[in-house]
């Protein structure tokens, strides 16, 4: 490929541009009115104003994006993550326009984007799934009846949901009754689909995902796993590879199950198979993300591969390396830096007056000092990726980095990381998805006393 259009913004657009530039591939950036002065717009070969600030008028304008790609003679479109990256209709339109969609086929996106269908597909393939309803539950009476069979606590989830949206924990029939209508309405508003289902809540669980890749020749490989259990509001904020406190035989079983899952749908390009792992190291399929993940840099750091380059190569018909040739070395941790209040997690948009990073980290950022984080999009400023010879080394480098890092102009979660990195629950590596909220609550109580 000689030129691609990037149907995304900020950090991931900049990340894709960097690989394309190294490979001699020209890039076309799209941007809203609010994003015109961001670094990625200037770093691309060409830039196109795609619309006003709201995403529905700019970055979600599928037809306008495809028209821009054709007008600028791009051969392919890279969707990045979020926005249109897992939109099957968009992928289908790109292919129908005679362009290459840098990702899996529309059929695969559709199949795996529906969480109920993906659960059914994985169960048939022999991949363990979390106990729950096989089909959607249409009424609260049906939900209560099914919940009695599953047992509380449980998760009420939108079948088309994602990104932590459209899911809520219910500890009782009363909670389920209170949440049912609102989750259905929220699912309809965000995803255009109000189908919901029930899933057993796995206590003291870890969220561990496996990076997989498939090529057009039918080869499927994994690039090991990432632990994504440090979360706020069901959204990941810290990810690391390899996953600490995970027996080697379980790691191998997880990776094997992920490959089996990918083979069940003849997967192509980059994807991630996500699992819930309980305190006994039993694991269950959670979902498959049919795109590049925000946390892909930690996998790049421990394997030495450029996953964006792999995406481009596979999309152009290239063949993946053999599984035996892929190795993992060292330990890498990614910290997502948000413009948000570190106590409430409410967004804190504004001008980045000064940005000073510590030493010894890979910084993936959509902003520079002097840019404005607007209220129109996700408030993530940057990703800080720190790699060491082992986890202890990575944690030590992390502490040094955050002791030096500073951002003035907006509230950020930098202070949160300064304290959390050295805490016993995180430093031990034996943590579950509840680790961050529980640690914050304990810290709050200690400050009161």
Sine and cosine of phi, psi and omega as CSV:
sin_phi,cos_phi,sin_psi,cos_psi,sin_omega,cos_omega
0.00,0.00,0.62,-0.78,-0.01,-1.00
-0.97,-0.24,-0.45,0.89,-0.01,-1.00
-0.49,-0.87,0.71,-0.71,0.07,-1.00
-0.77,-0.63,0.49,-0.87,0.14,-0.99
-0.99,-0.16,0.66,-0.75,0.01,-1.00
-0.97,-0.23,0.92,-0.38,-0.05,-1.00
-1.00,0.02,0.86,0.51,-0.03,-1.00
-0.30,-0.95,-0.18,-0.98,-0.12,-0.99
-0.58,-0.81,0.10,-0.99,0.20,-0.98
0.83,0.56,-0.71,-0.70,-0.14,-0.99
-0.86,0.52,-0.74,0.67,-0.07,-1.00
-0.94,0.33,-0.56,0.83,0.07,-1.00
-0.89,0.45,-0.68,0.74,0.01,-1.00
-0.90,0.44,-0.63,0.78,0.01,-1.00
-0.89,0.46,-0.70,0.72,-0.01,-1.00
-0.92,0.39,-0.66,0.75,0.01,-1.00
-0.86,0.51,-0.64,0.76,-0.03,-1.00
-0.88,0.48,-0.71,0.70,0.02,-1.00
-0.92,0.40,-0.69,0.73,0.01,-1.00
-0.87,0.49,-0.67,0.75,0.01,-1.00
-0.88,0.48,-0.67,0.75,0.01,-1.00
-0.90,0.44,-0.54,0.84,-0.03,-1.00
-1.00,-0.01,-0.01,1.00,0.01,-1.00
0.98,0.21,0.40,0.92,0.02,-1.00
-0.99,-0.16,0.78,-0.63,0.04,-1.00
-0.97,0.25,0.45,-0.89,-0.05,-1.00
-0.77,-0.64,0.54,-0.84,0.09,-1.00
-0.89,-0.46,0.87,-0.49,0.02,-1.00
-0.99,-0.14,0.63,-0.78,0.16,-0.99
-0.96,-0.29,0.50,-0.86,0.01,-1.00
-0.46,-0.89,0.46,-0.89,0.10,-1.00
-1.00,0.09,0.07,-1.00,0.02,-1.00
-0.88,0.47,-0.59,0.80,-0.04,-1.00
-0.94,0.34,-0.44,0.90,-0.12,-0.99
-0.99,-0.14,0.12,0.99,-0.12,-0.99
-0.86,0.51,-0.43,0.90,-0.04,-1.00
-0.97,-0.25,0.19,0.98,0.02,-1.00
-0.97,0.24,0.46,-0.89,-0.10,-1.00
-0.81,0.58,-0.63,0.78,-0.09,-1.00
-0.89,0.45,-0.49,0.87,-0.02,-1.00
-0.91,0.42,-0.65,0.76,0.00,-1.00
-0.98,0.21,-0.46,0.89,-0.06,-1.00
-0.99,0.16,-0.35,0.94,0.04,-1.00
-0.96,0.29,0.37,-0.93,0.03,-1.00
-0.90,0.44,-0.67,0.74,0.02,-1.00
-0.67,-0.74,0.37,-0.93,0.01,-1.00
-0.68,-0.73,0.57,-0.82,-0.04,-1.00
-0.76,-0.66,0.81,-0.59,0.13,-0.99
-0.96,0.29,0.87,-0.48,-0.12,-0.99
-0.98,-0.18,-0.28,0.96,0.02,-1.00
0.34,-0.94,-0.06,-1.00,0.03,-1.00
-0.90,0.43,0.01,-1.00,-0.14,-0.99
-0.90,0.44,-0.71,0.70,-0.05,-1.00
-0.85,0.53,0.66,-0.76,-0.07,-1.00
-0.87,0.50,-0.55,0.84,-0.02,-1.00
-0.93,0.38,-0.34,0.94,0.02,-1.00
-0.98,-0.20,0.01,1.00,-0.05,-1.00
-0.67,-0.74,-0.99,0.10,-0.14,-0.99
-0.95,0.32,-0.18,0.98,0.07,-1.00
-0.96,-0.26,0.16,0.99,0.02,-1.00
-0.99,0.11,0.98,0.18,-0.11,-0.99
-0.82,0.57,-0.75,0.66,-0.06,-1.00
-0.90,0.44,-0.66,0.75,0.02,-1.00
-0.91,0.42,-0.60,0.80,0.00,-1.00
-0.91,0.41,-0.69,0.72,0.02,-1.00
-0.91,0.42,-0.65,0.76,0.05,-1.00
-0.88,0.48,-0.65,0.76,0.01,-1.00
-0.90,0.43,-0.64,0.77,0.02,-1.00
-0.88,0.47,-0.70,0.72,-0.01,-1.00
-0.93,0.36,-0.65,0.76,-0.01,-1.00
-0.90,0.44,-0.50,0.87,-0.03,-1.00
-0.98,-0.19,0.23,0.97,0.09,-1.00
0.87,0.49,0.55,0.83,0.11,-0.99
-0.98,0.21,0.59,-0.81,0.00,-1.00
-1.00,-0.06,-0.32,0.95,-0.11,-0.99
-0.52,-0.86,0.29,-0.96,0.06,-1.00
-0.80,-0.60,0.79,-0.61,0.10,-1.00
-0.98,-0.22,0.86,-0.52,-0.08,-1.00
-1.00,0.08,-0.12,0.99,-0.06,-1.00
0.90,0.43,-0.65,-0.76,0.10,-0.99
-0.78,-0.63,0.38,-0.93,-0.08,-1.00
0.95,0.32,-0.23,-0.97,0.04,-1.00
0.74,0.68,-0.89,-0.45,-0.08,-1.00
-0.99,-0.11,0.16,0.99,-0.15,-0.99
-0.89,0.45,-0.49,0.87,0.00,-1.00
-0.89,-0.47,0.51,0.86,0.02,-1.00
-0.99,-0.13,0.96,-0.28,-0.07,-1.00
-0.88,0.47,-0.60,0.80,0.00,-1.00
-0.89,0.46,-0.64,0.77,0.02,-1.00
-0.91,0.42,-0.73,0.69,0.01,-1.00
-0.86,0.51,-0.63,0.78,0.00,-1.00
-0.92,0.39,-0.68,0.74,0.00,-1.00
-0.91,0.42,-0.61,0.79,0.03,-1.00
-0.88,0.48,-0.72,0.69,0.00,-1.00
-0.90,0.43,-0.66,0.75,-0.01,-1.00
-0.91,0.40,-0.42,0.91,0.03,-1.00
-0.99,0.14,0.01,1.00,0.01,-1.00
0.99,0.11,0.28,0.96,0.00,-1.00
-0.96,-0.29,0.32,-0.95,0.03,-1.00
-1.00,-0.03,0.78,-0.62,0.12,-0.99
-1.00,-0.06,0.87,-0.49,-0.07,-1.00
-0.99,0.11,0.99,0.11,-0.05,-1.00
0.18,-0.98,-0.11,-0.99,0.02,-1.00
-0.94,0.34,0.16,-0.99,0.00,-1.00
-0.93,0.36,0.33,-0.94,0.02,-1.00
-0.86,0.51,-0.60,0.80,-0.02,-1.00
-0.89,0.45,-0.66,0.75,0.01,-1.00
-0.93,0.37,-0.69,0.73,0.02,-1.00
-0.85,0.53,-0.69,0.72,-0.01,-1.00
-0.90,0.45,-0.72,0.69,-0.06,-1.00
-0.90,0.43,-0.69,0.72,-0.07,-1.00
-1.00,0.03,-0.28,0.96,0.03,-1.00
-0.96,0.28,-0.44,0.90,0.08,-1.00
-1.00,0.08,0.94,-0.33,-0.13,-0.99
-0.90,0.44,-0.57,0.82,0.04,-1.00
-0.91,0.41,-0.72,0.69,0.00,-1.00
-0.91,0.42,-0.62,0.79,0.00,-1.00
-0.91,0.41,-0.61,0.79,0.06,-1.00
-0.88,0.47,-0.68,0.73,0.00,-1.00
-0.90,0.43,-0.67,0.75,0.00,-1.00
-0.90,0.44,-0.68,0.73,-0.01,-1.00
-0.93,0.37,-0.63,0.77,0.02,-1.00
-0.88,0.48,-0.66,0.75,0.03,-1.00
-0.91,0.41,-0.52,0.86,-0.02,-1.00
-0.99,0.13,-0.07,1.00,0.01,-1.00
1.00,0.05,0.26,0.97,0.06,-1.00
-1.00,-0.03,0.82,-0.58,-0.05,-1.00
-0.89,0.46,0.70,-0.71,0.02,-1.00
-0.88,-0.48,0.40,-0.92,0.02,-1.00
-0.90,0.43,0.73,-0.68,0.04,-1.00
-0.82,0.57,0.68,-0.74,-0.01,-1.00
0.05,-1.00,-0.19,-0.98,-0.01,-1.00
-0.96,0.28,0.62,-0.79,0.01,-1.00
-0.97,0.25,-0.59,0.81,0.00,-1.00
-0.87,-0.48,0.05,-1.00,0.04,-1.00
-0.95,0.32,0.37,-0.93,0.08,-1.00
-0.94,-0.33,0.84,-0.55,-0.15,-0.99
-1.00,0.03,-0.51,0.86,-0.07,-1.00
-0.78,-0.63,0.29,-0.96,0.01,-1.00
-0.92,0.39,-0.55,0.83,0.03,-1.00
-0.89,0.45,-0.67,0.74,0.04,-1.00
-0.91,0.42,-0.64,0.76,0.00,-1.00
-0.89,0.46,-0.69,0.72,-0.01,-1.00
-0.90,0.44,-0.65,0.76,0.01,-1.00
-0.90,0.44,-0.71,0.71,0.00,-1.00
-0.93,0.36,-0.60,0.80,-0.01,-1.00
-0.89,0.45,-0.57,0.82,0.02,-1.00
-0.89,0.45,-0.52,0.86,0.03,-1.00
-0.97,0.23,-0.62,0.78,-0.05,-1.00
-0.97,0.23,-0.69,0.73,-0.05,-1.00
0.99,-0.10,0.52,-0.86,0.03,-1.00
-1.00,-0.08,0.43,-0.90,-0.06,1.00
-0.96,0.27,0.37,-0.93,0.03,-1.00
-0.57,-0.82,0.19,-0.98,0.03,-1.00
-0.95,-0.32,0.74,-0.67,0.14,-0.99
-0.99,-0.15,0.86,-0.51,-0.15,-0.99
-0.77,-0.64,0.56,-0.83,0.13,-0.99
-0.99,0.14,0.75,-0.66,-0.03,-1.00
-0.89,0.45,-0.53,0.85,-0.01,-1.00
-0.99,-0.14,0.16,0.99,-0.11,-0.99
-0.96,0.29,0.09,-1.00,0.01,-1.00
0.05,-1.00,0.26,-0.96,0.05,-1.00
0.90,0.44,0.42,0.91,0.00,-1.00
0.99,0.11,-0.07,1.00,-0.02,-1.00
-1.00,-0.06,0.67,-0.75,0.05,-1.00
1.00,0.08,0.49,0.87,0.08,-1.00
-0.59,-0.81,0.61,-0.79,0.01,-1.00
-0.49,-0.87,0.60,-0.80,0.04,-1.00
-0.99,0.10,0.70,-0.71,0.05,-1.00
-0.84,-0.54,0.85,-0.53,-0.05,-1.00
-0.99,-0.13,-0.08,1.00,-0.04,-1.00
-0.36,-0.93,0.20,-0.98,0.05,-1.00
-0.89,0.46,-0.59,0.81,0.02,-1.00
-0.89,0.46,-0.69,0.72,0.01,-1.00
-0.90,0.43,-0.66,0.75,0.02,-1.00
-0.88,0.47,-0.69,0.73,0.01,-1.00
-0.89,0.46,-0.62,0.79,-0.02,-1.00
-0.95,0.31,-0.56,0.83,-0.13,-0.99
-1.00,-0.06,-0.37,0.93,-0.19,-0.98
-0.82,0.58,-0.82,0.57,-0.06,-1.00
-0.90,0.44,-0.64,0.76,-0.05,-1.00
-0.93,0.37,-0.61,0.79,0.03,-1.00
-0.92,0.39,-0.65,0.76,0.04,-1.00
-0.89,0.45,-0.69,0.73,0.01,-1.00
-0.91,0.40,-0.64,0.77,0.01,-1.00
-0.91,0.42,-0.65,0.76,0.02,-1.00
-0.89,0.45,-0.66,0.75,0.00,-1.00
-0.90,0.43,-0.67,0.74,-0.04,-1.00
-0.93,0.38,-0.66,0.75,-0.08,-1.00
-1.00,0.07,-0.59,0.81,-0.16,-0.99
-0.86,-0.52,-0.05,1.00,0.01,-1.00
0.95,0.32,0.30,0.95,-0.08,-1.00
-0.50,-0.86,0.87,-0.49,-0.08,-1.00
-0.99,-0.17,0.26,0.97,0.02,-1.00
-0.93,0.36,0.77,-0.64,0.03,-1.00
-0.79,-0.61,0.37,-0.93,0.03,-1.00
-0.60,-0.80,0.15,-0.99,-0.03,-1.00
-0.92,-0.40,0.58,-0.81,-0.02,-1.00
-0.63,-0.78,0.68,-0.73,0.03,-1.00
-0.86,0.52,0.72,-0.70,0.08,-1.00
-0.99,0.15,0.84,-0.54,0.00,-1.00
-1.00,-0.06,0.94,-0.34,-0.05,-1.00
-0.95,0.33,0.48,-0.88,0.05,-1.00
0.78,0.63,0.68,0.73,-0.07,-1.00
-0.99,-0.11,0.36,-0.93,0.13,-0.99
-0.93,-0.37,0.54,-0.84,0.04,-1.00
-0.97,-0.22,0.97,-0.26,-0.05,-1.00
-0.84,-0.54,0.76,-0.65,-0.05,-1.00
-0.85,-0.53,0.43,-0.90,0.00,-1.00
-0.88,-0.48,0.79,-0.61,0.07,-1.00
-0.98,0.22,0.84,-0.55,0.05,-1.00
-0.84,-0.54,0.33,-0.94,0.04,-1.00
-0.58,-0.81,0.62,-0.79,0.09,-1.00
-0.74,-0.67,0.52,-0.86,0.06,-1.00
-0.90,-0.44,0.10,-0.99,-0.07,-1.00
-0.95,0.32,-0.21,0.98,0.02,-1.00
-1.00,0.03,0.00,1.00,0.03,-1.00
1.00,-0.05,0.07,1.00,0.04,-1.00
-0.99,0.16,0.70,-0.72,0.06,-1.00
-0.74,-0.67,0.76,-0.65,0.01,-1.00
-0.75,-0.66,0.30,-0.95,0.14,-0.99
-0.92,-0.40,0.40,-0.92,0.09,-1.00
-0.86,-0.50,0.69,0.73,0.07,-1.00
0.94,0.35,-0.22,-0.98,-0.21,-0.98
-0.88,-0.48,0.24,-0.97,0.09,-1.00
-0.74,-0.67,0.65,-0.76,0.11,-0.99
-1.00,-0.04,0.84,-0.54,-0.06,-1.00
-0.85,-0.53,0.61,0.79,-0.15,-0.99
-1.00,0.09,-0.26,0.97,0.05,-1.00
-0.99,0.13,0.95,-0.32,-0.15,-0.99
-0.68,-0.74,0.43,-0.90,0.21,-0.98
-0.74,-0.67,0.73,-0.68,-0.08,-1.00
0.81,0.58,0.66,0.75,0.00,-1.00
0.90,0.43,0.30,0.95,0.04,-1.00
-0.89,-0.46,0.68,-0.73,-0.05,-1.00
-0.93,0.36,0.61,-0.79,0.11,-0.99
-0.78,-0.62,-0.41,0.91,0.08,-1.00
-0.73,-0.68,0.72,-0.69,0.03,-1.00
-0.72,-0.70,0.55,-0.84,0.01,-1.00
-0.56,-0.83,0.44,-0.90,0.04,-1.00
-0.61,-0.79,0.72,-0.69,-0.03,1.00
-0.96,0.29,0.22,-0.97,0.01,-1.00
-0.95,0.31,0.81,-0.58,0.01,-1.00
-0.96,0.29,0.35,-0.94,0.08,-1.00
0.84,0.54,0.65,0.76,0.01,-1.00
-0.79,-0.61,0.89,-0.47,0.01,-1.00
-0.85,0.53,0.57,-0.82,-0.08,-1.00
-0.88,0.48,-0.60,0.80,-0.01,-1.00
-0.93,0.37,-0.55,0.83,0.04,-1.00
-0.94,0.34,-0.63,0.78,0.06,-1.00
-0.84,0.55,-0.72,0.69,-0.02,-1.00
-0.91,0.41,-0.64,0.77,0.03,-1.00
-0.89,0.45,-0.65,0.76,0.04,-1.00
-0.88,0.48,-0.74,0.68,-0.01,-1.00
-0.90,0.44,-0.65,0.76,0.03,-1.00
-0.90,0.44,-0.66,0.75,0.01,-1.00
-0.91,0.41,-0.59,0.81,0.02,-1.00
-0.91,0.41,-0.67,0.74,0.04,-1.00
-0.90,0.44,-0.66,0.75,0.04,-1.00
-0.87,0.50,-0.67,0.74,0.01,-1.00
-0.89,0.46,-0.69,0.73,-0.01,-1.00
-0.92,0.40,-0.64,0.77,0.02,-1.00
-0.92,0.40,-0.49,0.87,-0.03,-1.00
-0.90,0.44,-0.40,0.92,0.00,-1.00
-0.88,-0.47,0.23,0.97,-0.02,-1.00
0.78,0.63,0.81,0.59,-0.14,-0.99
-0.92,0.38,0.59,-0.81,0.11,-0.99
-0.77,-0.64,0.48,-0.88,0.00,-1.00
0.94,0.33,-0.32,-0.95,-0.11,-0.99
-0.99,0.15,0.62,-0.78,0.06,-1.00
-0.36,-0.93,0.21,-0.98,0.01,-1.00
-0.69,-0.73,0.74,-0.67,0.07,-1.00
-0.97,-0.26,0.86,-0.51,-0.09,-1.00
-0.98,-0.21,0.65,-0.76,-0.03,-1.00
-0.77,-0.64,0.47,-0.88,0.23,-0.97
-0.98,-0.21,0.77,-0.64,0.00,-1.00
-0.89,-0.46,0.84,-0.55,-0.07,-1.00
-1.00,0.08,-0.01,-1.00,-0.10,-1.00
-0.93,0.38,-0.27,0.96,0.05,-1.00
-0.99,-0.13,0.17,0.99,-0.01,-1.00
0.92,0.40,0.37,0.93,0.20,-0.98
-0.99,0.14,0.66,-0.75,-0.05,-1.00
-0.81,-0.58,0.42,-0.91,-0.07,-1.00
-0.66,-0.75,0.63,-0.78,0.07,-1.00
-0.89,0.46,0.71,-0.70,0.02,-1.00
-0.96,-0.30,-0.83,0.55,0.03,-1.00
-0.18,-0.98,0.21,-0.98,0.11,-0.99
-0.88,-0.47,0.79,-0.62,0.08,-1.00
-0.99,-0.12,0.85,-0.53,-0.13,-0.99
-1.00,-0.09,0.80,0.60,-0.05,-1.00
-0.25,-0.97,0.01,-1.00,0.15,-0.99
-0.97,0.25,0.64,-0.77,-0.02,-1.00
-1.00,-0.04,0.42,-0.91,0.08,-1.00
-0.81,0.58,-0.62,0.78,-0.12,-0.99
-1.00,0.00,0.27,0.96,-0.04,-1.00
-0.87,0.49,-0.43,0.90,-0.02,-1.00
-0.86,0.51,-0.52,0.85,-0.01,-1.00
-0.92,0.40,-0.55,0.84,0.07,-1.00
-0.93,0.37,-0.64,0.76,0.06,-1.00
-0.87,0.49,-0.64,0.77,-0.05,-1.00
-0.92,0.40,-0.63,0.77,-0.07,-1.00
-1.00,0.04,-0.32,0.95,0.01,-1.00
-0.97,-0.23,-0.39,0.92,-0.01,-1.00
1.00,0.09,0.11,0.99,-0.02,-1.00
-0.98,-0.19,0.47,-0.88,0.12,-0.99
-0.99,-0.11,0.95,-0.30,-0.10,-0.99
-0.95,0.30,-0.44,0.90,0.09,-1.00
-0.93,0.37,-0.64,0.77,0.07,-1.00
-0.88,0.48,-0.66,0.75,0.06,-1.00
-0.86,0.50,-0.68,0.73,0.00,-1.00
-0.86,0.51,-0.72,0.70,-0.02,-1.00
-0.90,0.43,-0.67,0.75,-0.03,-1.00
-0.92,0.40,-0.71,0.71,0.01,-1.00
-0.90,0.44,-0.67,0.75,0.00,-1.00
-0.89,0.46,-0.45,0.89,0.02,-1.00
-1.00,-0.02,0.11,0.99,0.05,-1.00
0.99,-0.13,0.14,0.99,-0.03,-1.00
-0.95,0.32,0.26,-0.97,-0.03,-1.00
-0.96,-0.30,0.66,-0.75,0.00,-1.00
-0.97,0.26,0.43,-0.90,0.12,-0.99
-0.94,0.35,0.23,-0.97,-0.02,-1.00
-0.96,0.28,0.42,-0.91,0.02,-1.00
-0.86,0.50,-0.63,0.78,-0.05,-1.00
-0.89,0.45,-0.42,0.91,-0.04,-1.00
-1.00,0.10,-0.15,0.99,-0.06,-1.00
-1.00,-0.06,0.85,-0.53,-0.04,-1.00
-0.83,-0.56,0.38,-0.92,0.08,-1.00
-0.86,-0.50,0.77,-0.63,-0.05,-1.00
-0.69,-0.72,0.70,-0.72,0.04,-1.00
0.99,0.16,-0.27,-0.96,-0.04,-1.00
-0.60,-0.80,0.71,-0.70,-0.04,-1.00
-0.75,-0.66,0.65,-0.76,-0.01,-1.00
-0.78,-0.62,0.72,-0.69,0.06,-1.00
-0.93,-0.36,0.72,-0.70,0.05,-1.00
-0.88,-0.47,0.83,-0.56,0.03,-1.00
-1.00,0.05,0.81,-0.59,-0.02,-1.00
-0.98,-0.18,0.87,-0.49,-0.05,-1.00
-0.91,-0.42,0.53,-0.85,0.19,-0.98
-0.99,0.12,1.00,0.06,-0.05,-1.00
-0.41,-0.91,0.38,-0.93,0.08,-1.00
-0.93,0.36,0.84,-0.54,-0.08,-1.00
-0.94,0.34,-0.18,0.98,0.01,-1.00
-0.99,-0.12,-0.60,0.80,-0.05,-1.00
-0.95,-0.31,-0.29,0.96,-0.08,-1.00
0.92,0.38,0.26,0.97,0.08,-1.00
-0.96,0.29,0.65,-0.76,0.00,-1.00
-0.84,0.54,0.55,-0.84,-0.01,-1.00
-0.75,-0.66,0.95,0.31,-0.02,-1.00
-0.92,0.40,0.35,-0.94,0.03,-1.00
0.40,-0.92,-0.05,-1.00,-0.02,-1.00
-0.99,0.17,0.77,-0.64,0.08,-1.00
-0.99,0.14,1.00,-0.03,-0.09,-1.00
-0.92,0.38,-0.74,0.68,0.10,-1.00
-0.66,-0.75,0.62,-0.79,0.06,-1.00
-0.74,-0.67,0.89,-0.45,0.01,-1.00
-0.79,-0.61,0.88,-0.48,0.00,-1.00
-0.99,-0.13,0.43,-0.90,0.09,-1.00
-0.98,0.21,-0.07,-1.00,-0.04,-1.00
-0.99,-0.13,0.38,-0.92,0.16,-0.99
0.99,0.14,0.46,0.89,-0.02,-1.00
-0.72,-0.70,0.43,-0.90,0.19,-0.98
-1.00,-0.03,0.83,-0.56,-0.03,-1.00
-0.95,-0.31,0.86,-0.51,0.13,-0.99
-0.93,-0.36,0.93,-0.37,-0.12,-0.99
-0.66,-0.75,0.54,-0.84,0.07,-1.00
-0.99,-0.11,-0.08,1.00,-0.10,-1.00
-0.77,-0.63,0.37,-0.93,0.15,-0.99
-0.78,-0.63,0.21,-0.98,0.07,-1.00
-0.81,0.58,0.75,-0.66,-0.01,-1.00
0.98,-0.18,-0.26,0.96,0.08,-1.00
-0.99,0.16,0.31,-0.95,0.03,-1.00
-0.93,-0.38,0.76,-0.65,0.14,-0.99
-1.00,0.08,0.93,-0.36,-0.08,-1.00
-1.00,0.04,0.26,-0.96,0.01,-1.00
-0.99,0.13,0.06,1.00,-0.12,-0.99
-0.99,0.12,-0.36,0.93,-0.13,-0.99
-0.74,-0.67,0.04,-1.00,0.05,-1.00
-0.81,0.59,0.70,-0.71,-0.10,-0.99
-0.99,0.13,0.28,0.96,0.03,-1.00
-0.92,0.38,0.82,-0.57,0.02,-1.00
-1.00,0.05,-0.75,0.66,-0.14,-0.99
-0.43,-0.90,0.20,-0.98,0.19,-0.98
-0.85,-0.53,0.78,-0.62,0.04,-1.00
-0.96,-0.28,0.87,-0.50,-0.03,-1.00
-0.91,-0.42,0.86,-0.50,-0.06,-1.00
-0.86,-0.52,0.80,-0.61,-0.10,-1.00
-0.85,-0.53,0.67,-0.74,0.03,-1.00
-0.72,-0.69,0.07,-1.00,0.01,-1.00
-0.94,0.34,-0.41,0.91,0.10,-0.99
-0.44,-0.90,-0.04,-1.00,-0.08,-1.00
-0.92,0.40,-0.64,0.77,0.01,-1.00
-0.87,0.50,-0.66,0.75,0.03,-1.00
-0.91,0.41,-0.68,0.73,0.01,-1.00
-0.90,0.44,-0.63,0.78,0.02,-1.00
-0.93,0.37,-0.64,0.77,0.03,-1.00
-0.90,0.44,-0.69,0.72,0.05,-1.00
-0.90,0.43,-0.59,0.81,0.01,-1.00
-0.89,0.45,-0.72,0.70,0.00,-1.00
-0.87,0.49,-0.70,0.71,0.01,-1.00
-0.89,0.46,-0.66,0.75,-0.02,-1.00
-0.89,0.46,-0.77,0.64,-0.09,-1.00
-0.96,0.29,-0.35,0.94,0.11,-0.99
-0.94,0.34,-0.38,0.92,-0.01,-1.00
-0.99,-0.15,-0.47,0.88,-0.13,-0.99
-0.94,0.33,0.57,-0.82,-0.01,-1.00
-0.45,-0.90,0.69,-0.73,0.12,-0.99
-0.76,-0.65,0.80,-0.59,0.00,-1.00
-0.90,-0.43,0.69,-0.72,0.04,-1.00
0.82,-0.58,-0.51,0.86,0.06,-1.00
-0.66,-0.75,0.40,-0.92,0.14,-0.99
-0.96,0.29,0.58,-0.81,0.03,-1.00
-0.66,-0.75,0.14,-0.99,0.06,-1.00
-1.00,-0.02,0.27,0.96,0.07,-1.00
-0.84,0.54,-0.72,0.69,0.01,-1.00
-0.88,0.48,-0.56,0.83,0.02,-1.00
-0.88,0.48,-0.72,0.69,-0.02,-1.00
-0.92,0.40,-0.59,0.81,0.00,-1.00
-0.83,0.56,-0.65,0.76,-0.02,-1.00
-0.99,0.11,-0.65,0.76,-0.14,-0.99
-0.94,0.34,-0.60,0.80,-0.07,-1.00
-0.84,0.54,-0.63,0.78,-0.03,-1.00
-1.00,0.03,0.01,1.00,-0.04,-1.00
-0.95,0.32,0.49,-0.87,-0.04,-1.00
-0.87,0.49,-0.68,0.73,-0.04,-1.00
-0.86,0.51,-0.68,0.74,-0.02,-1.00
-0.98,0.20,-0.70,0.71,-0.04,-1.00
-0.87,0.49,-0.52,0.85,-0.03,-1.00
-0.93,0.37,-0.47,0.88,-0.04,-1.00
0.99,0.11,-0.19,0.98,-0.04,-1.00
-0.99,-0.12,0.89,0.45,-0.08,-1.00
-0.88,-0.47,0.40,-0.91,0.01,-1.00
-0.92,-0.40,-0.03,-1.00,-0.07,-1.00
-0.92,0.40,-0.26,0.97,0.01,-1.00
-1.00,0.04,0.03,1.00,-0.19,-0.98
-0.88,0.48,-0.71,0.71,-0.09,-1.00
-0.94,0.34,-0.79,0.61,0.02,-1.00
-0.88,0.48,-0.59,0.80,0.02,-1.00
-0.92,0.39,-0.66,0.75,0.01,-1.00
-0.91,0.40,-0.65,0.76,0.01,-1.00
-0.90,0.43,-0.65,0.76,0.00,-1.00
-0.91,0.41,-0.66,0.75,0.02,-1.00
-0.90,0.43,-0.66,0.75,0.02,-1.00
-0.89,0.45,-0.62,0.78,0.01,-1.00
-0.90,0.43,-0.68,0.74,0.00,-1.00
-0.91,0.41,-0.63,0.78,0.00,-1.00
-0.91,0.41,-0.58,0.81,0.01,-1.00
-0.93,0.37,-0.56,0.83,0.03,-1.00
-0.92,0.40,-0.63,0.78,-0.05,-1.00
-0.99,0.13,0.00,0.00,0.00,0.00
